[in-house]
Amino acid sequence: MDQRIIDLYDEYTHRPLPRRVFLERLTAMVGSAALVPAILSQIEPNYALAAVVAPDDSRITTESVTFQGATGEVKGYVARPKAVDKAPSVIVIHENRGLNPHIEDVTRRFATEGFVALAPDLLSPLGGTPQDPDRARDMIGQLDAAKTVNDLNAAISYLMAYRYSSGKVGAVGFCWGGGMANQLALKASDLKAGVVYYGRSPDPALVTSALRTPLLLHYASLDQGVNGGVPAYEEALKKAGAKYTLHMYEGVNHAFNNDTSSERYNEAAAKLAWQRTVEFLKQNLV
């Protein structure tokens, strides 16, 4: 697919553009409204493809939970290995489309790797993630970032006390959630590991020697919307003496891990990043 189309879609999802404007610009770009449905089928998420690990997979147990956050009651989805009494824990922080079937599936994937995984619905203060992904995107923009980080800090406390948790907690965030994972690492002294998938960088001035959470940072070389902030962030991490590893995946787009969007998903990069993520979490949480 023409990279300009992917860049336009990223602008639509993150700026964000109204859908009407996005479709008008897409139609002008490809020259025909008749081509638009086929393009959308390749670039927009298809949650029917989300169940890599089925909810009833015999290796895991899943449940819906609630915990008390800074904004009130926060809903969440937990998946854990069935045969393990105590396991290290991971918070799975969703993209700007909320807690959807893809993120629930990623949560189950972590359970098959031996982790207790909690995906909080960070749109809970606004009534929870709606079925309409565009509405979820708009709702994300209404959240108070500081309060959201406090909700995530409450998720750490919840997992530290969870019956099946070993008490060590890490966090993995994707897209918008990657930015939240960065923010959480700066604020939460109890976070033992943080993994960022193509998330926006925090203000470099906020990165100090107080940062003690080891970080694993995954970026996509074609991600124009995020990569501009990476050099200053990395320089701040170096000056602070932070423990971090940064990987730039060449020739791939933002959201390369999301296998429900065929044109942005990159199987080789996703598998390598996942392998690195699991190894990093086990190194820091087990």
URRALIN-V835123 format. One record per backbone hydrogen bond with DSSP energy under -0.5 kcal/mol. CO is the residue of the C=O (numbers start at 1). NH is the residue of the N-H. E is the energy in kcal/mol with one decimal. If there is no record, write none. Layout:
((CO	NH	E) (CO	NH	E))
This chain:
((2	5	-1.3) (2	6	-1.3) (3	7	-2.6) (4	8	-2.1) (5	9	-2.4) (6	10	-2.4) (7	11	-2.1) (8	12	-2.4) (9	13	-2.3) (10	14	-2.0) (11	15	-2.3) (12	17	-0.7) (18	22	-2.4) (19	23	-2.8) (20	24	-2.1) (21	25	-2.6) (22	26	-2.6) (23	27	-2.5) (24	28	-2.1) (25	29	-1.9) (26	30	-2.3) (27	31	-1.8) (32	35	-1.0) (33	36	-0.8) (33	37	-0.6) (35	39	-1.7) (36	40	-2.8) (37	41	-1.9) (38	42	-0.7) (39	42	-1.0) (39	43	-1.7) (40	44	-2.6) (42	263	-2.3) (45	47	-0.6) (46	49	-2.2) (47	50	-1.5) (50	52	-2.2) (52	54	-0.5) (54	57	-2.0) (57	60	-1.5) (59	82	-2.8) (61	80	-2.3) (63	78	-3.0) (65	76	-2.4) (67	69	-0.6) (67	74	-3.2) (69	72	-0.9) (72	69	-3.3) (74	67	-2.2) (75	121	-3.2) (76	65	-2.4) (77	119	-2.9) (78	63	-2.2) (79	117	-3.1) (80	61	-2.4) (81	84	-0.7) (87	166	-2.5) (88	116	-2.7) (89	170	-2.4) (90	92	-0.6) (90	118	-2.7) (91	93	-0.7) (91	172	-3.1) (92	94	-0.6) (93	174	-1.8) (95	98	-1.5) (98	100	-1.4) (100	104	-2.2) (101	105	-2.0) (102	106	-2.4) (103	107	-2.2) (104	108	-1.8) (105	109	-2.2) (106	110	-1.9) (107	111	-1.4) (108	112	-1.8) (109	113	-0.8) (110	113	-0.7) (110	115	-1.9) (111	114	-1.6) (115	117	-0.6) (116	90	-2.7) (117	79	-2.3) (118	92	-2.9) (118	120	-0.7) (119	77	-1.7) (120	122	-1.1) (121	124	-1.8) (123	126	-1.8) (123	128	-2.6) (124	127	-2.0) (131	133	-0.7) (132	136	-1.9) (133	137	-2.2) (134	138	-2.1) (135	139	-2.3) (136	140	-2.2) (137	141	-1.1) (139	142	-1.7) (139	143	-0.5) (140	143	-1.4) (143	145	-0.7) (144	148	-2.3) (145	149	-2.3) (146	150	-1.7) (147	151	-2.0) (148	152	-2.0) (149	153	-2.2) (150	154	-2.0) (151	155	-1.5) (152	156	-1.6) (153	157	-1.8) (154	158	-2.3) (155	159	-2.3) (156	160	-2.5) (157	161	-1.3) (159	162	-0.7) (162	165	-1.9) (164	87	-2.1) (168	89	-2.7) (169	192	-3.0) (169	193	-0.6) (170	91	-2.4) (171	195	-2.8) (172	93	-3.1) (173	197	-2.7) (174	177	-2.4) (175	178	-0.8) (175	179	-1.6) (176	180	-1.8) (177	181	-2.1) (178	182	-2.0) (179	183	-2.0) (180	184	-2.8) (181	185	-2.2) (182	186	-1.3) (183	187	-1.0) (184	187	-0.7) (184	188	-3.0) (187	189	-0.8) (188	191	-1.1) (190	169	-0.5) (190	192	-0.5) (192	214	-0.5) (193	171	-1.9) (194	216	-2.4) (195	173	-2.4) (195	197	-0.5) (196	198	-0.7) (196	218	-3.5) (197	175	-2.3) (203	206	-2.4) (204	207	-1.5) (206	208	-0.8) (208	211	-1.9) (210	212	-0.6) (214	194	-2.3) (215	245	-1.8) (216	196	-2.8) (216	218	-0.5) (217	247	-3.0) (218	198	-3.4) (219	249	-3.1) (220	223	-1.8) (222	224	-1.6) (223	226	-0.7) (223	227	-2.2) (224	228	-0.6) (226	229	-1.5) (227	230	-1.2) (227	231	-0.6) (229	233	-1.5) (230	234	-2.9) (231	235	-2.3) (232	236	-2.1) (233	237	-2.4) (234	238	-2.4) (235	239	-2.4) (236	240	-2.0) (237	241	-0.6) (237	242	-2.4) (238	241	-1.2) (242	244	-0.8) (243	215	-2.3) (245	217	-3.1) (247	219	-2.4) (247	249	-0.6) (248	250	-0.7) (249	221	-2.6) (249	252	-1.0) (252	222	-2.3) (253	256	-0.9) (255	258	-1.5) (256	266	-2.2) (257	259	-1.1) (258	261	-1.4) (260	46	-2.0) (260	262	-0.5) (261	264	-0.6) (261	265	-2.2) (266	270	-2.8) (267	271	-2.6) (268	272	-2.1) (269	273	-2.8) (270	274	-2.5) (271	275	-2.4) (272	276	-2.4) (273	277	-2.5) (274	278	-2.8) (275	279	-2.2) (276	280	-2.4) (277	281	-2.6) (278	282	-2.5) (279	283	-2.2) (280	284	-1.7) (281	285	-2.2) (282	286	-1.6))
